[in-house]
Amino acid sequence: MLYGGTMALVAVMFRAVWRYADSRRLLGAEAVRSRALRRRGDLIYRLAPLIYLAGAGASVIDPILSLVVFLGLAIYWLYPVRSQPG
């Protein structure tokens, strides 16, 4: 439960950093050119805290389910987001 809450707070802070960088055009050249990439980043940073909190809540019901949620998010974050050509 503590891990999920901590990660939810970290995700909220990442969202704040993303919004700040996007509003000041501080993102990389690829993200600046790709509105879809910026939109996807905004969406995942908006959803991540909710998913982490759901994983924390799942730990009360089934700890294995909680581990699966956290592992799934960890694997997701391993892969970089790339814009689509065109």
Protein Blocks (a to p, Z undefined) as FASTA:
>chain_A
ZZmmmmmmmmmmmmmmmmmmmmnopacfklmmmmmlmmmmmmmmmmmmmmmmmmmmmmmm
ommlmmmmmmmmmmmmmpccdddeZZ
